Amino acid sequence: MSYDYVICGGGTAGCIVARRLAENPNVTVCLIEAGPSDEGNDDVANIRKWASLLGTELDYKYSIEKQLYGSSDIIHNRAKVLGGCSSINVAIAFIPPANDLDQWEQLGAQGWNSKATRKYYNKVFEKVNLQTVPPLNPLNQAFIDSCTAVNIPQIEMNSDAFVNEFSDCCGYFQLNVSGLNRCSSSRSYLHPISSLPSNLTILTNTTTTKLIIDQESMIVTGVLTNTNENIKVMKECILSSGAFDTPKLLLLSGIGPVHHLQQMNIPCILNLEGVGSNLMDHPECVIIWESNYPLPDPVIQRWETALFFKTQTYSTKPDLMFHFGIEAYDIENNLFGYPSEKHAFSIAFNVNKAKSRGHVQLRSNNYLDPPQIDCRYLTDEQNHDKAVMIAGLKLARKIIEQTPLQKWTKCELSPGVQIQTDEEIWDYCRKATTTLFHPAGTCKMGNVDNDNMAVVNSQLKVKGIKNLRIADTSIFPTMISVNPCITCMMIGEKCADMIKQD
């Protein structure tokens, strides 16, 4: 089995890379996905069923290391299905604020600024439908009206004003859906699979276990899989396995920090310090209220409105993001004995540019063992993440006190109105902080000539390997201020285009 291009990981970006490369009939492409196909699975297709997918065989269910702050019981839901996390998430779709991507270029990622990447977002939107949540739900509208009551203006998400100016705002999400059908990368780029060109092979239920590297030429010549097949790479190999499994595969292949590889009894082929470092996320906490009335049915998927706000005087842009939920999002809070009610709603508040950094390492040299994930939530020395968390809970309460939402509010379930001082709020946040499931940065992009922690250059090529690229959220130099799924799709489009140009 030999192919010109082998993509390891059929996730959000990998599906796009594979389909775009296969547009050239003169090359052969192989897409390898550890999970099954999503085609014909109504639980995946129907966006309202997203919660039913968590914890199933389509979910890696990664646990994390014990945390100094935040819950150590967090389970990182990572998709094990064609389409990756775009097949199991809530389909919140964002173009990042311009300053986020401009910062990438300032940090050495040439050609990744907002203006240069916009054409690739546009290519995504040629395939992926965006749909704005209509203002039909009275509880959603009460949230928006309460935000505007404290002088936070409503804005159209993904508008030029949002992207280019990015200041305090609220509004209805755009979702990558069509009606109630999710527009994942697999559904948008690969379906129907029976109609794909003959030069594109998709291997599902197949795990890449190791890259085969010729140490004299430093070229990837093939990949090994759990089926004991050696799939030969004739031109390039692209890793698209996500912020946890892409560094895991590199490490299993002998690419990474030499000291860690020695601990795992893995021969070091390439000492690359940045592999597995710079783990970023959107740490999140939640405040929950019991409702005075039965909850109105969601318009689409229960998380349909948002807020962005600058809480710290030194921040130049909003540093806080709210997701307003028409449900009691109490997965973590139940662990601490907080009361729960059937009719309750939530504000999930997160640090959208968290300064804390964690890492991903191996547990052993056995590919069957999950990666060791230490998020190190809320541990930044500047205490920025702590300050934003405390401010987030206070702002949530301020918004709830406004007339439109106040009439909906029966009582605060968690943390409870008795929690008032900054120290009490911090005590709640540090034990109840969870994740928005946006890991990134573990193989960061940058100037590999002067940044020892950069793993890939601006062409997404792994430093020191001639024909290996990475296309997923692991290449983020810094976290973006919004949900990253659409940006991961953009990376897939841009990666495929750079390969074609080469």
ChimeraX attribute file (.defattr): number of C-alpha atoms within 10 A of each C-alpha:
attribute: neighborCount
match mode: 1-to-1
recipient: residues
	/A:1	9
	/A:2	16
	/A:3	21
	/A:4	17
	/A:5	25
	/A:6	27
	/A:7	29
	/A:8	30
	/A:9	33
	/A:10	33
	/A:11	35
	/A:12	32
	/A:13	36
	/A:14	35
	/A:15	30
	/A:16	29
	/A:17	30
	/A:18	29
	/A:19	24
	/A:20	19
	/A:21	24
	/A:22	22
	/A:23	15
	/A:24	13
	/A:25	12
	/A:26	9
	/A:27	15
	/A:28	22
	/A:29	28
	/A:30	26
	/A:31	26
	/A:32	28
	/A:33	28
	/A:34	24
	/A:35	24
	/A:36	17
	/A:37	19
	/A:38	22
	/A:39	17
	/A:40	10
	/A:41	9
	/A:42	11
	/A:43	16
	/A:44	25
	/A:45	21
	/A:46	20
	/A:47	25
	/A:48	18
	/A:49	17
	/A:50	18
	/A:51	13
	/A:52	11
	/A:53	17
	/A:54	19
	/A:55	16
	/A:56	12
	/A:57	13
	/A:58	23
	/A:59	19
	/A:60	18
	/A:61	18
	/A:62	16
	/A:63	17
	/A:64	19
	/A:65	14
	/A:66	15
	/A:67	18
	/A:68	14
	/A:69	20
	/A:70	25
	/A:71	22
	/A:72	19
	/A:73	15
	/A:74	21
	/A:75	18
	/A:76	22
	/A:77	23
	/A:78	24
	/A:79	27
	/A:80	27
	/A:81	28
	/A:82	33
	/A:83	32
	/A:84	30
	/A:85	25
	/A:86	27
	/A:87	29
	/A:88	28
	/A:89	22
	/A:90	23
	/A:91	25
	/A:92	23
	/A:93	23
	/A:94	23
	/A:95	24
	/A:96	21
	/A:97	22
	/A:98	20
	/A:99	18
	/A:100	19
	/A:101	25
	/A:102	19
	/A:103	17
	/A:104	23
	/A:105	20
	/A:106	12
	/A:107	15
	/A:108	20
	/A:109	25
	/A:110	17
	/A:111	15
	/A:112	20
	/A:113	18
	/A:114	22
	/A:115	11
	/A:116	13
	/A:117	19
	/A:118	15
	/A:119	14
	/A:120	19
	/A:121	22
	/A:122	13
	/A:123	14
	/A:124	22
	/A:125	16
	/A:126	11
	/A:127	14
	/A:128	23
	/A:129	18
	/A:130	21
	/A:131	15
	/A:132	18
	/A:133	20
	/A:134	14
	/A:135	15
	/A:136	12
	/A:137	18
	/A:138	15
	/A:139	22
	/A:140	27
	/A:141	18
	/A:142	20
	/A:143	25
	/A:144	26
	/A:145	22
	/A:146	21
	/A:147	26
	/A:148	17
	/A:149	14
	/A:150	12
	/A:151	11
	/A:152	19
	/A:153	16
	/A:154	17
	/A:155	15
	/A:156	15
	/A:157	22
	/A:158	18
	/A:159	13
	/A:160	13
	/A:161	13
	/A:162	18
	/A:163	18
	/A:164	14
	/A:165	13
	/A:166	22
	/A:167	19
	/A:168	21
	/A:169	23
	/A:170	24
	/A:171	26
	/A:172	22
	/A:173	24
	/A:174	21
	/A:175	25
	/A:176	28
	/A:177	23
	/A:178	14
	/A:179	14
	/A:180	15
	/A:181	16
	/A:182	27
	/A:183	25
	/A:184	32
	/A:185	32
	/A:186	27
	/A:187	23
	/A:188	20
	/A:189	21
	/A:190	20
	/A:191	14
	/A:192	12
	/A:193	15
	/A:194	8
	/A:195	8
	/A:196	16
	/A:197	14
	/A:198	11
	/A:199	18
	/A:200	21
	/A:201	18
	/A:202	20
	/A:203	19
	/A:204	18
	/A:205	16
	/A:206	20
	/A:207	20
	/A:208	24
	/A:209	21
	/A:210	20
	/A:211	26
	/A:212	19
	/A:213	17
	/A:214	13
	/A:215	11
	/A:216	6
	/A:217	11
	/A:218	16
	/A:219	21
	/A:220	21
	/A:221	20
	/A:222	23
	/A:223	22
	/A:224	16
	/A:225	17
	/A:226	15
	/A:227	11
	/A:228	12
	/A:229	13
	/A:230	18
	/A:231	19
	/A:232	20
	/A:233	24
	/A:234	18
	/A:235	19
	/A:236	21
	/A:237	28
	/A:238	25
	/A:239	26
	/A:240	30
	/A:241	30
	/A:242	31
	/A:243	26
	/A:244	27
	/A:245	22
	/A:246	26
	/A:247	29
	/A:248	28
	/A:249	21
	/A:250	20
	/A:251	30
	/A:252	24
	/A:253	22
	/A:254	25
	/A:255	26
	/A:256	26
	/A:257	19
	/A:258	19
	/A:259	12
	/A:260	17
	/A:261	23
	/A:262	12
	/A:263	12
	/A:264	18
	/A:265	13
	/A:266	17
	/A:267	14
	/A:268	19
	/A:269	18
	/A:270	19
	/A:271	17
	/A:272	23
	/A:273	18
	/A:274	23
	/A:275	28
	/A:276	31
	/A:277	24
	/A:278	25
	/A:279	28
	/A:280	29
	/A:281	28
	/A:282	28
	/A:283	26
	/A:284	25
	/A:285	28
	/A:286	29
	/A:287	23
	/A:288	28
	/A:289	24
	/A:290	24
	/A:291	24
	/A:292	14
	/A:293	12
	/A:294	11
	/A:295	18
	/A:296	14
	/A:297	13
	/A:298	19
	/A:299	16
	/A:300	19
	/A:301	21
	/A:302	18
	/A:303	23
	/A:304	25
	/A:305	23
	/A:306	24
	/A:307	25
	/A:308	24
	/A:309	22
	/A:310	19
	/A:311	19
	/A:312	15
	/A:313	7
	/A:314	7
	/A:315	10
	/A:316	10
	/A:317	21
	/A:318	20
	/A:319	24
	/A:320	28
	/A:321	28
	/A:322	24
	/A:323	20
	/A:324	24
	/A:325	24
	/A:326	24
	/A:327	21
	/A:328	22
	/A:329	19
	/A:330	22
	/A:331	11
	/A:332	19
	/A:333	25
	/A:334	13
	/A:335	11
	/A:336	12
	/A:337	9
	/A:338	14
	/A:339	15
	/A:340	17
	/A:341	14
	/A:342	11
	/A:343	16
	/A:344	26
	/A:345	26
	/A:346	24
	/A:347	28
	/A:348	24
	/A:349	30
	/A:350	29
	/A:351	26
	/A:352	25
	/A:353	24
	/A:354	26
	/A:355	20
	/A:356	22
	/A:357	19
	/A:358	19
	/A:359	21
	/A:360	23
	/A:361	23
	/A:362	23
	/A:363	16
	/A:364	17
	/A:365	16
	/A:366	11
	/A:367	17
	/A:368	11
	/A:369	10
	/A:370	18
	/A:371	20
	/A:372	19
	/A:373	21
	/A:374	18
	/A:375	27
	/A:376	22
	/A:377	28
	/A:378	27
	/A:379	20
	/A:380	14
	/A:381	10
	/A:382	11
	/A:383	13
	/A:384	19
	/A:385	24
	/A:386	22
	/A:387	16
	/A:388	25
	/A:389	27
	/A:390	22
	/A:391	20
	/A:392	28
	/A:393	22
	/A:394	14
	/A:395	19
	/A:396	20
	/A:397	14
	/A:398	13
	/A:399	21
	/A:400	21
	/A:401	14
	/A:402	18
	/A:403	14
	/A:404	20
	/A:405	21
	/A:406	17
	/A:407	14
	/A:408	20
	/A:409	19
	/A:410	13
	/A:411	15
	/A:412	20
	/A:413	21
	/A:414	23
	/A:415	21
	/A:416	14
	/A:417	10
	/A:418	10
	/A:419	14
	/A:420	12
	/A:421	10
	/A:422	14
	/A:423	11
	/A:424	13
	/A:425	19
	/A:426	21
	/A:427	15
	/A:428	19
	/A:429	24
	/A:430	19
	/A:431	18
	/A:432	26
	/A:433	25
	/A:434	27
	/A:435	22
	/A:436	20
	/A:437	19
	/A:438	21
	/A:439	24
	/A:440	26
	/A:441	30
	/A:442	32
	/A:443	35
	/A:444	30
	/A:445	32
	/A:446	27
	/A:447	20
	/A:448	20
	/A:449	10
	/A:450	9
	/A:451	13
	/A:452	12
	/A:453	20
	/A:454	27
	/A:455	31
	/A:456	27
	/A:457	21
	/A:458	20
	/A:459	19
	/A:460	25
	/A:461	21
	/A:462	24
	/A:463	19
	/A:464	18
	/A:465	18
	/A:466	15
	/A:467	19
	/A:468	21
	/A:469	22
	/A:470	32
	/A:471	35
	/A:472	30
	/A:473	30
	/A:474	32
	/A:475	28
	/A:476	28
	/A:477	25
	/A:478	22
	/A:479	24
	/A:480	26
	/A:481	25
	/A:482	22
	/A:483	21
	/A:484	22
	/A:485	26
	/A:486	27
	/A:487	25
	/A:488	27
	/A:489	30
	/A:490	27
	/A:491	29
	/A:492	28
	/A:493	28
	/A:494	25
	/A:495	28
	/A:496	23
	/A:497	15
	/A:498	12
	/A:499	16
	/A:500	11
	/A:501	7
	/A:502	7
